[in-house]
Amino acid sequence: MTVVMLAISPLVPVQALSMEQPLLVVQSASGKPGEEAIVQVLLREPAQLKTLRFKLRYDPFLLELNESNVRQGGDVGAGWLYASKVEPDQGTVHIGAVSTKGFLTNQDAVIATLSFGIRAQAKAGPARVTIETVEAYYDVAKPAPIQTSSGRIDIMSTTSPVNMPILKGESVIEVDEASRTVHLVQHVRAHNGTVETVITLSDMRRLIDEAKKLALTSHASSKITVRIEAVVSAEEMVKKAVVTLHTGILEELVSLQGIQVLLATPLGQIALDHEAWHSISKQASGDLRLQLEQIASRSVLDALVHDSGRIDAKGWPAYGFEMTSDSGAITSLMGGEMTVMLSYERTDNEHPSKIVAYVLDEAGQWRLVKGHYLDEAGSFWLLLSNMSPIKMGYVDIQFLDVSEGDWFHDAAAFLGARGITDGVGEQRFAPYATVTRGQFIKLLLDAYGIMPRGSGDNFEDAGNTWYSGYLASAKQLQLSDGVGHNRFAPEKPISRQEMFTLAYRMLQQLEELPALQDDGPLKFKDDYALAPWAEEAVTYLAAAGVVTGDGQNVKPQGLSSRAELAQFVYRLLRS
């Protein structure tokens, strides 16, 4: 099945809309090997702050920085004592600023500007510039609580342009054989916070022709990407991104085979599968306009409250989506799906597993949506079936028996933040407790949004208890056949191979199996211990990177612990 994607690249980071305390921000930048990338350090909500000291860390194998490339910010000028020290061998920068008067307003203040050289040997990908330590004071005796938000430099691939680079508003095509990508870059300016990209039919056909040429030089199974990107200056604030596809392009997209198309603007990413494009082509006529807009939180809903009351939604960004053509608005994808990546540079105080997103459903209620934060991309990934407003949030769930250093910490935090598990009570997760078949099927159905059913066909041993409705759903949706003789054995501890097989068969039925990876399946030393009925499931999930065992053994007949269950479902939901 051909997948056609619309991607909106995170060139301009989007921060939360309001802050209650100072926030030190390293702005992200981009560049190619051999070029310079200019990074600014900003202080938000700085009023009355008189002293600021912090240390930045970067990778000296990817980035180069000298003392002369660190410049004092324009907002710490007269009346400020300013100092900086670069340790190039260690990849650290120390910066300090002190004043007797301090900052007099709450306007964003530029503290420093750093010109990093991107080393010639650097490969494409993100190079983090992190805030390692920070101290701030309102006066000598009054330290200031301060949040931090680290940044990154996106190292771009070196490419060979098909055409010479041209002026703003025009386009240049570049071919990157290493990543099997054809780029069309439009340099545009924001007008009153709005950026618009216009794609003509001739532009699209040129890109597809170049992609087909690239496909001839690539491996037969390699996917070719066409990326259309709107680039704005780093200082331009973008609140609305509009992509216009001229008449005739929809027909080209619906007929594509083996090529995915990415459209890029500064606010996030949108990806539509083939069913969605087919649905849109039936509803649209003439030009198609897609709009993504960052909107004030309270214009969507005055408050957002998680069932547990642990949601902190104040100040988090919200987004609206619109799709229109000459024949009117398109609100439903009619069975198709849209993948969205919203740009958000998290603060260092925010754990990525606890960042969540909500969608406004047809009943006007906020509903948790499947998704997760991608730290390396500085974006939140989520899946939608219609053009609904989205609001991000943060659920700071804490389990007393789970610490930051535990290998299952991220999984427990991820499932807890989404209400998939609340632990076993009294803020305990019980990571080493064994799991029953009933507990497993409940958690798996909750993870995929399948509601328990109160009536209808069920297993003989379903009883009348907390898991009864979940067993009814599993049977009626043909997600599980149980253990035979119309029984499920919900109180029996579940083995690892049972856990993998139940999940595999359920996701196969739901058509939600994770994609296979190029590296091929892992080979386990104890494959011989697998039951014949579990071989297909374990082989597939290992090839998808979801089942890894301990690197050598998969221990198929061992009983599953709650920590192992959480890690398995966490990998499934992020695959």
DRENMIKOL-775317 format. One record per residue (C-alpha): x, y, z; residue in one letter. Coordinates in steps of 0.1 Angstrom, whole numbers, padded with zeros to 4 digits, always signed. Example, Ala and Ser with C-alpha at 12.3 -4.5 7.8 and 13.67 -1.06 7.14 Angstrom:
2
+0123-0045+0078A+0137-0011+0071S
// end
This chain:
575
+0000+0000+0000M+0014+0034-0010T+0017+0059+0018V+0017+0096+0008V+0028+0119+0036M+0027+0156+0042L+0055+0167+0065A+0059+0201+0082I+0095+0204+0094S+0103+0218+0129P+0125+0247+0117L+0110+0272+0142V+0106+0258+0177P+0072+0264+0194V+0073+0270+0232Q+0045+0270+0257A+0023+0302+0255L+0029+0315+0290S+0055+0310+0317M+0053+0314+0355E+0091+0316+0361Q+0122+0324+0341P+0130+0301+0312L+0165+0298+0297L+0162+0287+0261V+0188+0275+0236V+0172+0282+0202Q+0177+0255+0176S+0194+0261+0142A+0205+0241+0111S+0233+0239+0086G+0254+0217+0065K+0290+0203+0071P+0315+0231+0066G+0290+0258+0073E+0282+0279+0104E+0251+0275+0125A+0241+0305+0147I+0225+0297+0180V+0210+0323+0204Q+0204+0318+0241V+0173+0336+0253L+0159+0343+0287L+0121+0345+0290R+0102+0361+0319E+0135+0378+0331P+0121+0407+0351A+0142+0416+0382Q+0167+0389+0376L+0202+0403+0384K+0226+0373+0381T+0227+0344+0356L+0253+0318+0352R+0251+0286+0331F+0271+0260+0313K+0263+0246+0278L+0275+0213+0265R+0279+0203+0228Y+0296+0175+0208D+0331+0187+0199P+0333+0159+0173F+0304+0174+0154L+0307+0211+0163L+0335+0236+0166E+0335+0267+0188L+0361+0292+0197N+0361+0321+0223E+0358+0346+0194S+0326+0329+0183N+0307+0336+0215V+0292+0371+0215R+0275+0390+0243Q+0237+0394+0238G+0224+0428+0230G+0201+0427+0260D+0230+0424+0285V+0248+0456+0275G+0254+0487+0295A+0254+0481+0333G+0261+0444+0330W+0293+0425+0338L+0296+0397+0312Y+0321+0368+0308A+0323+0336+0288S+0348+0307+0286K+0350+0280+0259V+0366+0246+0266E+0367+0233+0230P+0383+0199+0239D+0355+0191+0264Q+0327+0207+0244G+0316+0231+0271T+0308+0269+0273V+0305+0288+0306H+0286+0321+0304I+0278+0346+0332G+0261+0380+0335A+0257+0402+0366V+0240+0436+0371S+0230+0457+0401T+0197+0468+0384K+0188+0435+0366G+0162+0432+0339F+0135+0458+0341L+0109+0442+0319T+0096+0407+0311N+0105+0410+0274Q+0126+0381+0260D+0163+0389+0265A+0191+0377+0242V+0219+0366+0266I+0244+0352+0241A+0249+0344+0204T+0271+0315+0195L+0285+0307+0160S+0292+0270+0158F+0312+0256+0130G+0298+0223+0117I+0327+0200+0111R+0333+0186+0076A+0330+0150+0088Q+0297+0155+0106A+0269+0132+0094K+0233+0143+0089A+0213+0143+0121G+0207+0164+0153P+0236+0177+0174A+0223+0187+0208R+0233+0219+0226V+0222+0212+0262T+0221+0234+0293I+0240+0214+0318E+0239+0237+0349T+0223+0270+0356V+0222+0295+0385E+0200+0326+0387A+0194+0352+0415Y+0170+0381+0420Y+0196+0394+0446D+0224+0379+0466V+0201+0362+0491A+0173+0353+0468K+0179+0325+0442P+0155+0324+0413A+0138+0291+0403P+0145+0287+0366I+0134+0263+0339Q+0156+0253+0310T+0150+0242+0274S+0180+0228+0255S+0183+0231+0217G+0200+0214+0188R+0216+0220+0155I+0201+0200+0127D+0230+0189+0104I+0217+0187+0069M+0229+0163+0042S+0252+0178+0016T+0234+0177-0017T+0239+0184-0054S+0213+0209-0067P+0196+0201-0099V+0191+0239-0103N+0211+0268-0088M+0198+0283-0056P+0174+0311-0063I+0157+0340-0046L+0130+0341-0019K+0096+0329-0031G+0111+0307-0059E+0122+0271-0057S+0153+0249-0060V+0154+0212-0064I+0181+0191-0047E+0188+0154-0048V+0203+0135-0018D+0213+0100-0029E+0224+0090+0006A+0189+0095+0022S+0171+0087-0011R+0153+0121-0010T+0144+0147-0036V+0140+0182-0020H+0121+0212-0033L+0130+0242-0011V+0110+0274-0011Q+0124+0304+0007H+0094+0324+0019V+0087+0352+0044R+0060+0353+0071A+0033+0379+0067H+0016+0387+0100N+0027+0353+0113G+0015+0334+0083T+0036+0313+0059V+0022+0300+0027E+0036+0274+0003T+0021+0270-0032V+0029+0238-0051I+0022+0239-0089T+0014+0208-0109L+0046+0213-0129S+0066+0215-0097D+0051+0182-0085M+0058+0164-0118R+0094+0176-0119R+0099+0162-0084L+0083+0129-0092I+0105+0126-0124D+0136+0131-0103E+0123+0106-0077A+0118+0080-0104K+0154+0085-0117K+0167+0081-0081L+0147+0049-0077A+0166+0034-0106L+0198+0038-0087T+0184+0025-0053S+0177-0009-0039H+0144-0023-0051A+0129-0022-0015S+0141+0014-0008S+0115+0040-0003K+0120+0073-0022I+0109+0105-0005T+0099+0137-0021V+0102+0166+0003R+0087+0201-0003I+0099+0225+0023E+0091+0261+0032A+0121+0278+0048V+0118+0310+0069V+0144+0330+0087S+0150+0319+0123A+0138+0352+0137E+0104+0351+0120E+0076+0340+0143M+0051+0316+0126V+0016+0311+0139K-0001+0298+0108K+0012+0275+0080A-0008+0271+0047V+0000+0246+0019V-0018+0250-0014T-0018+0222-0039L-0028+0232-0074H-0055+0214-0094T-0043+0181-0107G-0019+0173-0079I-0044+0151-0060L-0046+0128-0090E-0008+0125-0091E-0007+0117-0054L-0034+0090-0055V-0016+0072-0084S+0019+0072-0068L+0036+0039-0062Q+0066+0035-0039G+0072+0073-0034I+0061+0093-0003Q+0056+0130-0006V+0065+0154+0022L+0053+0190+0024L+0072+0211+0049A+0064+0243+0068T+0077+0256+0101P+0050+0243+0125L+0050+0205+0125G+0044+0175+0103Q+0013+0161+0087I+0012+0126+0070A-0018+0112+0052L-0021+0075+0041D-0033+0064+0007H-0069+0059+0019E-0070+0095+0032A-0057+0109-0001W-0082+0088-0020H-0110+0101+0002S-0099+0137-0002I-0098+0133-0040S-0134+0123-0040K-0145+0153-0019Q-0123+0181-0033A-0124+0201-0065S-0099+0226-0078G-0070+0237-0055D-0066+0221-0021L-0056+0242+0009R-0042+0226+0042L-0039+0249+0072Q-0022+0243+0105L-0025+0271+0130E-0012+0276+0166Q-0041+0290+0185I-0046+0304+0220A-0054+0277+0245S-0085+0294+0259R-0100+0300+0225S-0104+0262+0222V-0115+0253+0258L-0112+0272+0290D-0097+0243+0309A-0084+0208+0302L-0086+0183+0331V-0073+0147+0331H-0095+0122+0349D-0069+0118+0376S-0066+0155+0381G-0028+0154+0374R-0028+0172+0341I-0009+0205+0339D-0024+0221+0308A-0017+0258+0316K+0004+0274+0289G+0006+0244+0266W+0001+0251+0229P-0030+0242+0210A-0034+0238+0172Y-0063+0239+0147G-0064+0221+0114F-0084+0230+0083E-0086+0215+0048M-0106+0232+0021T-0110+0231-0017S-0131+0251-0042D-0161+0229-0032S-0159+0237+0005G-0144+0223+0038A-0132+0187+0042I-0135+0175+0078T-0135+0137+0076S-0109+0114+0061L-0135+0087+0057M-0115+0058+0070G-0081+0073+0062G-0055+0084+0088E-0034+0115+0092M-0001+0114+0111T+0009+0147+0127V+0042+0159+0141M+0039+0191+0161L+0071+0210+0168S+0078+0215+0205Y+0111+0221+0222E+0105+0206+0257R+0121+0221+0287T+0147+0201+0306D+0122+0198+0335N+0098+0179+0313E+0102+0142+0308H+0094+0132+0272P+0073+0101+0283S+0049+0124+0302K+0041+0148+0273I+0006+0139+0260V-0019+0153+0234A-0056+0156+0233Y-0080+0159+0204V-0114+0177+0205L-0140+0151+0194D-0173+0156+0177E-0191+0158+0211A-0169+0187+0221G-0149+0166+0246Q-0112+0164+0249W-0100+0129+0243R-0065+0115+0248L-0050+0106+0214V-0024+0080+0205K+0011+0096+0202G+0045+0102+0218H+0073+0128+0220Y+0103+0123+0197L+0132+0139+0215D+0156+0137+0186E+0132+0156+0164A+0119+0180+0190G+0083+0171+0179S+0052+0153+0192F+0039+0125+0170W+0002+0116+0169L-0024+0099+0148L-0058+0115+0137L-0088+0104+0117S-0103+0139+0111N-0094+0176+0111M-0098+0183+0149S-0081+0208+0172P-0053+0194+0193I-0039+0205+0227K-0007+0193+0242M-0004+0186+0280G+0018+0171+0307Y+0009+0144+0332V+0035+0142+0359D+0026+0108+0374I+0050+0094+0400Q+0053+0058+0412F+0071+0055+0445L+0088+0022+0436D+0100+0033+0402V+0132+0055+0400S+0148+0074+0371E+0176+0049+0367G+0153+0018+0363D+0153+0003+0328W+0115+0003+0328F+0111+0039+0341H+0102+0055+0307D+0077+0027+0300A+0060+0030+0334A+0059+0069+0330A+0045+0066+0295F+0017+0042+0303L+0009+0060+0336G+0007+0094+0319A-0019+0081+0294R-0040+0063+0320G-0032+0029+0306I-0022+0019+0340T-0025+0035+0375D-0003+0009+0391G-0016-0013+0420V-0026+0015+0444G-0009+0038+0469E+0013+0052+0441Q+0030+0018+0436R+0037+0002+0403F+0049-0032+0416A+0073-0037+0387P+0085-0072+0397Y+0050-0087+0403A+0038-0114+0379T+0010-0106+0354V-0021-0127+0349T-0038-0132+0315R-0067-0111+0326G-0045-0082+0336Q-0026-0084+0303F-0057-0083+0281I-0071-0054+0300K-0039-0033+0297L-0035-0042+0260L-0071-0033+0251L-0068+0000+0271D-0036+0008+0253A-0053+0006+0219Y-0085+0023+0230G-0108-0007+0229I-0136-0004+0254M-0149-0033+0275P-0184-0047+0266R-0211-0052+0292G-0231-0079+0273S-0229-0104+0245G-0209-0135+0238D-0180-0142+0263N-0157-0169+0276F-0171-0194+0301E-0147-0184+0328D-0151-0146+0323A-0171-0144+0355G-0185-0110+0367N-0155-0090+0377T-0132-0062+0365W-0119-0081+0335Y-0152-0096+0323S-0160-0068+0298G-0125-0069+0284Y-0128-0106+0278L-0161-0100+0260A-0145-0074+0237S-0116-0098+0229A-0140-0126+0221K-0166-0106+0201Q-0139-0088+0181L-0122-0121+0175Q-0090-0108+0191L-0084-0140+0210S-0095-0176+0210D-0085-0182+0246G-0069-0214+0257V-0095-0237+0242G-0129-0251+0251H-0143-0215+0252N-0121-0206+0282R-0095-0178+0286F-0079-0186+0320A-0078-0150+0332P-0063-0158+0366E-0034-0178+0352K+0000-0160+0352P+0010-0152+0316I+0042-0165+0301S+0063-0143+0279R+0055-0163+0247Q+0018-0161+0256E+0021-0123+0260M+0038-0119+0226F+0014-0142+0208T-0017-0127+0222L-0005-0092+0212A+0006-0103+0178Y-0028-0120+0169R-0047-0090+0183M-0027-0064+0163L-0029-0086+0132Q-0067-0086+0135Q-0067-0048+0141L-0042-0043+0112E-0019-0025+0135E+0012-0047+0135L+0045-0027+0138P+0065-0023+0106A+0095-0047+0100L+0130-0032+0103Q+0156-0035+0076D+0181-0052+0100D+0162-0085+0100G+0151-0105+0131P+0171-0111+0162L+0184-0146+0167K+0179-0159+0202F+0200-0187+0217K+0169-0202+0233D+0147-0203+0202D+0144-0240+0207Y+0123-0234+0238A+0095-0216+0218L+0062-0235+0215A+0053-0240+0178P+0022-0218+0182W+0045-0189+0194A+0072-0190+0167E+0054-0168+0142E+0046-0141+0167A+0081-0140+0183V+0099-0140+0149T+0077-0112+0136Y+0079-0090+0167L+0117-0095+0170A+0121-0085+0133A+0100-0053+0142A+0124-0045+0170G+0097-0049+0197V+0109-0081+0212V+0146-0080+0221T+0149-0103+0251G+0182-0097+0270D+0201-0096+0237G+0208-0133+0237Q+0178-0151+0251N+0140-0144+0249V+0130-0167+0278K+0097-0177+0262P+0084-0199+0290Q+0093-0175+0318G+0065-0156+0335L+0061-0120+0326S+0066-0092+0352S+0047-0059+0352R+0080-0042+0342A+0084-0065+0312E+0048-0060+0302L+0051-0022+0304A+0083-0022+0283Q+0067-0045+0257F+0035-0024+0253V+0056+0008+0254Y+0076-0004+0224R+0045-0015+0206L+0029+0020+0210L+0060+0038+0198R+0068+0014+0169S
// end
